[in-house]
């Protein structure tokens, strides 16, 4: 991937050098800078079984994107998360996922790409965020997940977007790898290829589908990897004549295994609004084997993890979101997950409170609290999470 990126940069440099210098200079001067800053406090307890995971950090993304030059532009972004005031030790910060795996500060070049647009097509290569159902930035903490990838997107077909891509390296969940690692032991030695389609041809109906394939069944050491592919399909239908903002959603997914039974996942969700409240009910079922996304939280019943492999289980839940004041939302959700016979990890109930308040046009604060109660049969510990995040964009 690095060789591909360097070659692409070299080609663009040669093309640029052949053009008028003032045109290149103009594109650079027309570039834009943006900053997505956050201050993040995280505190996770484990019901006395092990020490709390705690951290207070500041950081985010500082990004530059050049102006357009004959359809091409480049982008670069610094990613960072740094402990504040030494209040908590690096050991305490290890389990928060807002610092590195060993509690170290995060600091790296998170984005470095070339993007080319022509009519209804876009090609982008290099370090970048992705936005697909099974492989996305998963922006849950202070930093999103980022990939070394090459993608091509086209919208020539009316009301349809088609995207194909190739990925081999990424920064791990919430970028806590602090670098772009080769995930060959999970994805195979040749990385992943995918196709993603989104269609809105039918009024009030949005359909999405994604298929991801491991391009090799073996890792660099010659061992057989676990997952051969990742599949996902969902739809959302707006019920225009039923109440206010009413909808119904359905989803289906699964994995083909190189060794073992294939997995399936499906779910439904329905919601509506009345007054200052949005309400929804949801259901998910995983069968036959563990379900795994590459990096996302596609299941309606999953608010916390979104990146793990999930045991065969059945989940039912609901949520209510209140909007009592302008710029203020208060969400309360509950889900009960029952593991199938023979499985004990994903057997729990969870209550989640999520409060957001917009302070100004470019800043907001968010407070989240959740309680996850594992059943007596589960091999995981109970836990509670408390988070305060301040966002500032400019």
N, C-alpha and C positions, 0 to 999 in steps of 0.2 A: 504493500500500500504506500509506503514511504517513497519507493522508487516511482510509482505512478504519479504521486503528488509532485515530486521534484521534477519529473519530466514535463508535467503539465505547466508548472511554473516557468520552466525554461522555455517552452514553446511560446507561452504568452509574452515572456520577456523579449524574445526575438521578434515576434510580431509587433510588439510595442516599439521596439527600437527602430524598426523600419518605418514607422509612422512619424508624423511631425511631433517633435518634443513638446511643443506647447499644447497639443491635444492631450497627451499623456498627463502633463502637468495640470491641465484643466480638470481632468477626471479625478486626479488626486485631491485637488483643491475643493471639488464639489462633494467630496466624501463627507460622511456624517459620523459623529461620535455619539455613543449612548452609554449610559451607566445604569445598571440594575443592581442597586445596593440593598443589603439586608443586614439587620442585627438580629441574631437568633439565640434564644435561650431554650435549652432542651433539658428535661429532667425525667428520667425513666426509672421507676422502681419495680422490684421483682418480688414483692410480698415477703421480704426478709430473707429470701433464699440466697441472694448474692448482692454485692454492693450496688448502689444506684449508679446509673450512667448520667453524667451531667456535664454540660458545657455552655459557655457563653462566648459567642464568636461574632465577628463582623466580617463582611466580605461581599462577594457577588461577582458581577461580570462587567468589565469595561471593554467596549467594542468599537472598532472602526470598520466602516464599509465604504469603499471607494465609490466615486461616481461611475456612471455607465460609460464604457468605451467600446463602441461598436457591438453592443449587446453583452459585453463581458464586464465583470467587476470582481474585486477581491475583498475578503473580509478576514479580520483578525480580532481575537478576543482573549483577554487575560481573565483567568478564573482563579478565585482565591477565597479562603476562609481562614481567619486568624483569631486565635484566642485573645480575649480581652482581659487585661488587668491581672492575669494570672490567678483568677479567683478559683478556678478548678484545675486540677492536675491533668496531665495528658492521659494518665491511666484512667481517670474518671471519664474522659472524653471519648474513649475507644468505642463504646457501644452506642454512641449518639448518631452516627452517620452524618454529622456536620463537620467532622474532622477526618483525618486519615484512619486507616485500619489500626494504627498504633497510637492514635491520639495526636498525631503530628498536624501542623498547619497544612492547608492545601494551597498550592501555588504552581500553576502551569499554564501553558498556552492551550486554551481549551478549544478555540476555533481558528482555523487557518485554511481557507478554501478559495476556490475559483468557481464562479457561477456564470453561466452563459445562457441568455434568454433570446429566443427567436420565435416571434409569433406566439403560438400556443405551446411551445416546447421550452423546457428548462433542463440544463445539465449542470450538476454541481459535484465537485470532487474535493476531498480533503476532510479536515476535521469539522464536524458540523452536528447540530441537533437534528433529530429525526422526529417525525410526527405521524406515526402509523399506529394501528390498534395494538399490535403485538411488539412493536419496537419503537419507543418514543423517548422523549427527554425525561419523563417521570419526575417532574419538578416538585418534589415533596419536602425538601430540606432547604439548605442555603444554596446548593448548586444542583443543576440538572445533570443527567447522564448525557455523555457526548460520544460520538462515533467517528472512526476513520472510515469513510464510505464514499462510494460513487453512486449517484442516483440520477435517473432520467425520468422526467415527468411530462406528460402530454395531455392536452385538453381539446384535441381536434374533434373528437366525438362529442356531439352536443350533450350537455348536462352530465358529462362523464370525465372523470380524472383517472388516468392510469399512471402508476409509478412503478418502476423497476429499480432494484438497487443491489449493491454488493457491500458486505460488511465483514471485517475480520477482527478489528480491534475496537475496544471502547474503554471507558474510564470506570466501569463498574457502577453499581447502584449509588446515586447521588455523587458520583465522581470521587468516591472515597479511595479509589486506587491511586489517586494523585498523579496519574499518568495513563497513557493508552496501552493497555496490556493485550497480548495475544490470548484469546480465549479458546485456544485449540482443543483443550481437554473437554470443553463443553460443546463447541460449535464445529469441531473437526479442523483438520490442518489447513483446509482450503477456504474456511470461512462460510458465510451464509449468503445465499441469493434469495431475493424475494420479489413478489409482485403484489401490488396493492391497488384496488379499484374502488372508486366511490361514484355512485350514480344517483342523480336526483330527477330523472326523467318523469316520474309519476308525481303529480301534485301532492304535496304534504308528506311524501315518502322519501327517506334517505336510506340507501343501501350501501354497506361497506363490506369488503371481503379482502382477506390477505392470506397468502400462502408463502411460507418461508421454508427453504430447503437447505439442509447441511450438504455442502458440495463434496464432502468426503465423509465416509463412515468412521474414519480413523483419526486420532490425534497425532501430534508430531512423534510420539513414542511408539506408534503402531497399535495403540489400544483402541478398541471399539468404543465410540461415544454412545451415550445413552439415547439421545433424541435424534431421530432421522428427519422429522419435519415438525412444523407448527402451523396449525390451521385456525382460521377465525372467520366468522360471518355474523353480521348484525344488521338490524333494520330499526328504524324509528318512524312511526306514523303519527302525524299530528291529527288529533280528533277535532277538526275545525268546528264541528257543530255540537260538541259536547263540552259544556262548561267553559272555563277559561284556561288557556295554556295546557289543555289536556293532551296526553300522548300515551302511546304504548310502545314498548321496545321488546325486542327478542334477540337472543344471541346464541351462537353455536360455535364450539371450538374443539380442539383436541390435538393429540400428538401421535405420530407413528413412532414406535420404539424399535430399535435395532435388536434388542433382546427383551422379550416380555410382551404382554398384551398392550394394545393401543388404548389411549385414553379418549374420553369424550366429556365435553362440558356444554351445558345449555342453561339458559336463564331467560326470565321474563321480568319486565318492570313496567308499572303503569303509574301515571301521576296526573295531578290536576292542581289548579289554584283556586282559592276563594279568599276574598278580602286581602289581608296581608300575609296569607299563608300559602306555601307550596307543600304538597304532601305527595308521598309515593310509597308503594309497596313493591317488594322485589322477592325473587326466588332464583336459586342456583342449584344445580345438581352436577356432580362430577362422578363418572362411573369408570370401572374396569381398571384404571391405573391412574397415576398422578398426572395432573394437568400442569403444563409449564408454558408460560410466555417468555419471550426473550428478555424484555424489559418494559413492563407496563402493568397496569392494573385494570384489565378489561372486564373482570367479573363485577356485576352489580353489587354483590354482597361483600366485596373486598375494599376496605377503606384504609387499611394500615400497611400491609406488606406490599402486595402488587408485584413482587419480583421472585417469589419463591415457587417451588413446586408444591402443588396442593393435592392432598390426599383425596381419595374417593369419599364424598360427603354430600350432605344435603343442607342447604342454608335458606332461611327465610328471615325477612327483616322489613324495616320501613324507616322513613325519615320524614321530618317536618321542618320546614324552613320558614322562619318569621322575618318580616321586614317592617319592624315597628317604626323606624325613622329613616329618612333619606340617607343613603350611604351605609346603613347598618343591616346586617343579616345575622340571624342566629339559627344555626342548624343543630338539630338533635336527631341522632340515628341509633338504631338498635338492630343487631343481627344475632341470630342463633344458628350455630353451625354444628351439625351432628355427624361425626365420622361414621363411615360404614364399618361393619363388623370386621375385626382384624386390624383396624387402624386406630391410632390414639392421639396423633399429634394435632390434627385440625378438628378438635372437639371442644368448643368454647362458646361463650356468649360475649358480646362486646357492646358497650354503650359509648357513643362518641358525641362530643359537643364541640362545635366549630363556630366561632364568633368572628366576624369581619367588620371593620369600620373604616370607611374612607375618610381620611383626615383632610387632604387637599387633592387637587387634580393629579398630583404625582406621588402621593404617599398614602399609605394605609397601615393599619395594625391588625394583627390576627392573633387570636387566643384559641388554643385547642386543648381539649382534655379528653382522655379516653380511659376506660377501664375494661380490661380483658380478663375474664374469668374462665380458666380452664376447668374442665370437669375432673373429678377424682381419678378417672381412668387415663387422663392425658399424661403424656410424658414431658409436657412443657409447664413452665411456671406461670402463675398469674402475674400480670403487670399493669402498671398505670403510667400513662404518658401525660406530661404537661409541657406545652410549648407556647412561647410568646415570640412573634415575629413582627419586626418593623420593616416595611418596604419603602424604598425611595428610588424613584426612576427619574432620570433627566438626560 
